[in-house]
Amino acid sequence: MVSTANLTIYLLEAILSHLTLSCALLLATLAAIRWYIRDSYKVDGFSQKHVFITGCDSGFGNLLARQLDRKGFQVMAACLTEKGAADLSTAASPRLKTFMLNVTDSASIRRAVEFVSKEVGERGLWGLVNNAGRSVPIGPTDWMQLEDFTKVLDVNLIGVIEVTLQFLPLLKKAHGRVVNTASILGRLSLTGGGYCLSKWGVEAFSDSLRRDMQHFGIKVSIIEPGFFKTGVTSLDLIEADQRRLWSCLPQDVKDSYGDTYLDDYVKAQEFSMGILCSPDISKVTRCMEHALTARFPRTRYGAGWDAKFFWIPLSYLPSFVSDLVINALLPLPKDKRHV
Ligand SMILES: NC(=O)c1ccc[n+]([C@@H]2O[C@H](COP(=O)([O-])OP(=O)(O)OC[C@H]3O[C@@H](n4cnc5c(N)ncnc54)[C@H](OP(=O)(O)O)[C@@H]3O)[C@@H](O)[C@H]2O)c1
């Protein structure tokens, strides 16, 4: 028989555990509400703030430049081509200024700094968005030569580092922001070539920059987009380059892959990119805009559902899981079938 004392203890324990669970839920809800409110605070005076964006001919950079221009920011949009600059000027207000910049050319970067210094004066530079990038060549590692790696690293990593270093004095003046465009490929190496390496490098560079520059009031955010339809994911460009790489391979390497490998690879790539690439690039530029306008910008922004719910979680799992997923997306070389 259950005594009255035992029953009382049992009831008290049940009430206590119920209370503990309710308190934990309440605290979690309050923390989420606090985070949400804090995340929505904005800085003011957009019209007094200068933002410099690289790679504005197309894609994220182009949309971000027009988006910030509409918000009243003083946008300085760096383009690689005259045509890109002319088209952007036509699509934006007279406030937006375009400038020619090749991020692999130190002299071009120095000219950009001079131009920006004159524009911003004593105010300094509020925002630097390192966005310029290229993807090709991408493909199996043994299809590459050393220069295939360096031509991507020069734009996507060394370009980001040099542009940032040159602009730091102007950013310090304004206690400004650096927004670096990495990728989910900076967390998971899905393909050979320089692209993934460059984005892992951008992640590491941005982490050290954030820690070192916080003492000077500079905030650093990293954008990690999933897959979006833009120039860097253009299948025509990627496939044409893969055919070039294949045509340069020695016959024994081609034999180890098999006659049909290139076509199978291209087909598998077309299939997965067709499913993965989102046409809504505003998901990325909204993250960039938040990093420039929020009073408390986030350190990392996963942009796109695939990044948030698939690639970033996958990057925390053991490597054999990501190996399985990536292997399932690509065909097997002929020699592998005999191993
Ligand atoms: N699209 C995606 O799925 C995705 C995902 C993750 C990260 N990203 C990153 O997002 C950034 C923007 O790319 P996007 O997707 O918007 O593709 P995009 O339309 O090709 O934009 C890249 C821009 O960078 C410019 N550029 C290339 N080389 C340059 C150089 N040496 N100096 C200055 N500018 C140069 C390109 O100019 P041209 O057009 O004249 O070549 C282009 O305007 C890149 O860093 C890319 O790696 C893209």
The ligand as a Gaussian input file, in Angstrom:
#p B3LYP/6-31G(d) Opt

LIG

0 1
 N       26.050000      31.757000     -56.897000
 C       26.277000      30.935000     -55.893000
 O       25.650000      29.860000     -55.792000
 C       27.270000      31.307000     -54.835000
 C       27.296000      30.538000     -53.680000
 C       28.200000      30.863000     -52.692000
 C       29.056000      31.927000     -52.846000
 N       29.029000      32.663000     -53.992000
 C       29.954000      33.786000     -54.073000
 O       29.225000      34.970000     -54.264000
 C       30.063000      35.960000     -54.853000
 C       29.338000      36.634000     -55.979000
 O       29.136000      35.682000     -57.016000
 P       27.776000      35.555000     -57.835000
 O       27.168000      34.274000     -57.461000
 O       26.982000      36.789000     -57.725000
 O       28.355000      35.337000     -59.330000
 P       28.682000      36.420000     -60.467000
 O       27.416000      36.961000     -61.020000
 O       29.603000      35.736000     -61.420000
 O       29.430000      37.575000     -59.684000
 C       30.830000      37.587000     -59.478000
 C       31.327000      38.938000     -59.898000
 O       32.734000      39.032000     -59.629000
 C       33.331000      39.644000     -60.776000
 N       34.757000      39.291000     -60.870000
 C       35.325000      38.150000     -61.310000
 N       36.653000      38.253000     -61.270000
 C       36.952000      39.490000     -60.776000
 C       38.144000      40.199000     -60.529000
 N       39.351000      39.667000     -60.777000
 N       38.064000      41.451000     -60.019000
 C       36.867000      42.027000     -59.793000
 N       35.699000      41.422000     -60.031000
 C       35.732000      40.165000     -60.525000
 C       32.541000      39.100000     -61.941000
 O       32.711000      39.927000     -63.080000
 P       32.356000      39.302000     -64.539000
 O       30.902000      38.916000     -64.484000
 O       32.644000      40.403000     -65.462000
 O       33.251000      38.106000     -64.672000
 C       31.133000      39.174000     -61.384000
 O       30.572000      40.449000     -61.540000
 C       31.331000      35.224000     -55.289000
 O       32.346000      35.444000     -54.348000
 C       30.919000      33.763000     -55.261000
 O       31.996000      32.901000     -55.032000
 C       28.142000      32.383000     -54.995000

